[in-house]
Amino acid sequence: MKTFLSLILAVVACCPLCMAYEHRDNTATTEDICKKDTVIVFDGESVPCKTYIKDGKRFFEIKDEVKDKFFKIGKLKLWEYKEYNTTTFSINLDRRTPENVHITFDEEPDAETEPMGLYGKPMPDAGAVSEIMFEECAPGLRISDSFKNVRAFQLDSDAGKVDGIRRIIEAGNSNILLVLTENKIFAFDKYTGRFSHMIGEKGAASGNYSHLSDMYYDAKEHTVNVIDDIEMTRYRYTLAGEFIGKEEFDFPWVTSVTHSGNGYMMISHMMTGGNLVPPSEYAFTVVAPDGKSFPLDSFAPVKLKGNYGTDFAAHPATVTGNRFTFFKFLNDTIYNMENGKVWPSYKLSLKKKMAPKEVVAETGDIITMWDGKYFPGFNDIYETSGFIVLVPWPSLSDAYYWIDKTNGCGIRYSSNNMKSVLSGERIFNIKGSDSRSLICAFSSQDIDSARRCLTKKAACFSDEVKAVFKNADDVGNPVVVIYSH
C-alpha cells in the first residue's frame, strides 16, 4: 500500500547557502543557485530540506538520509505561495512524486522574486489594502441615485412558475437573461421579461442533468454551462438551449461556480464532516483556462463532526471582466484574483468579529459561527464598477453592507421593506451583478407589499418601476429590477 504523508514545512531563518548538486536521479540539477535551508516537520521529527527559486518557480529538495543526498520533490510557481505565504500540494515518499504537502513560509520573498501572474503574465495593479468602516446609511440617502438607468419587468407567466430564484445572469451582449432556480434554468428577454426557452432539463434522457449544482455563462464561447456535482459532469448548451455535449468535471461538493471573461473559474465548495468522501478541505478551487487548478483557503482546523455537508456561503465570489472579488471562510478581508494571482483589497471593520476558526473547530458545528457574540459572516457578494455589496447570512441579519469603490467608504442599511425600494433609498433582493448592473428579483409577497405602499401614495423614484409594480400580477412570477451605471 502506498503511503501518503501530510507534511508541514516551516522555513527556518538562516543565511542563504550557495551550493551545487550533481545531475543524477532525482537530485537537484541546478547549479549556482542561492538556496535556503528549511526543514520538514512531521510526526514530531525534522527532515532537512532546501528551497530555492529558479525561473520564477519555487523548488524544494528533501534529504534522503539513507542515500545521503537531496531529491527534488516539486516546483511551485510564485503565485501559489506569495499570497499568504502558504500553499498546498502532497508527496508520496515511495514515488518521490509531489501531490499534497502543506508548506508554510515565514520569510518574505526577495524583491527580485516578486510574483508575476499565472504563467508569467504581468500582475494587475494591486494597491494597499483599504480599511472599510461601515456607517449607518444616512436618512434620506437614495442608493438608486448612484445608478443612471433602471428597468423593470415581470417575468412572463408563459415560463410556468418561477420559484426560488438563486441567480440571474445577463448573457453577455445578447438579449438573454438567464434565471437559475433550484432545478431549472430559464431564458427570458432581458428588456421585456418575455419567456424565450429553457436551458437543459433535469432527467435521465440524453443531454439532461441529474442535479443542478450551479451554472455559468461563458461569454467567449457563448455557451451555458451546467455543473452537476453528483454526476461530476459539466453539460454545455448553446445560448439557444441546444445541447452541445458533456465532459468530466472532477470537483466535488460544488456550491457555486464563477467564470471570468478570460476563462478562469472559481469553484466554491461545501464543508463536509464525518465519513463523507472525498472530504472537502478547501473553500475554493481555482481552474485556469488550460484546466490546471489549485486549491485556495483551507477550512482547517474546522471540520464538521456529523456525516453531512453544508455551504459556508451561497455565493462567495463575483467577477467583473477578468478580475474576481471574493471573501474567504471566517475571514473579514475581501480579496481579488486575476490570472491566478490573489491579493487582499479591503479589510472590513465590523462591530463584531467573526468566530475564530479554532472556536468553531472545537464544536465541529457551523452553528457556532452564528453565536450572538460573533458576526455571522457573509453569504453573498456582488460587484459593479462602482460598488461591492455584501449580504450576511439570511435569517441572521437583514442588513446589506456596501463598499463605495470610488472613495473607499462603507455604508450599512436594513433591507426589510418595499417602501424603501420604491423610494430608491434601498436596494435589496440582489440576485446577480456585472460591471454595469445590479439585478434584483421581487417575489409575489414583495409585489403585494409594493402595491399596498403605492395605494397609500408612497413616493417612487422611477415612473417605470412604479408602473411595473402597480400593474404586476401579485400571484404571478417575480418582478425583476435592473439598476445600471
Salt bridges, closest charged atoms under 4 A:
GLU22 OE1 - ARG24 NH1 2.73
ASP25 OD2 - LYS69 NZ 2.88
GLU31 OE2 - HIS23 NE2 3.44
ASP37 OD1 - LYS50 NZ 2.45
GLU61 OE2 - LYS35 NZ 3.27
ASP64 OD2 - ARG96 NH2 2.70
ASP68 OD1 - LYS63 NZ 3.34
GLU83 OE2 - LYS328 NZ 3.00
GLU99 OE2 - ARG95 NH2 3.17
GLU107 OE2 - ARG58 NH2 3.27
GLU108 OE1 - LYS82 NZ 3.38
GLU114 OE2 - LYS82 NZ 3.85
GLU136 OE2 - ARG412 NH1 2.88
ASP145 OD1 - ARG142 NH2 2.93
GLU170 OE1 - ARG151 NH2 3.07
GLU170 OE1 - LYS190 NZ 3.53
ASP214 OD2 - ARG167 NH2 2.33
ASP218 OD2 - HIS259 NE2 3.76
ASP229 OD1 - HIS211 NE2 3.76
GLU247 OE2 - ARG234 NE 2.80
ASP332 OD1 - LYS347 NZ 2.80
GLU338 OE1 - ARG323 NE 3.01
GLU383 OE2 - LYS405 NZ 2.75
ASP434 OD2 - ARG436 NH2 3.58
ASP448 OD2 - ARG452 NE 3.18
ASP474 OD2 - ARG451 NH1 3.83
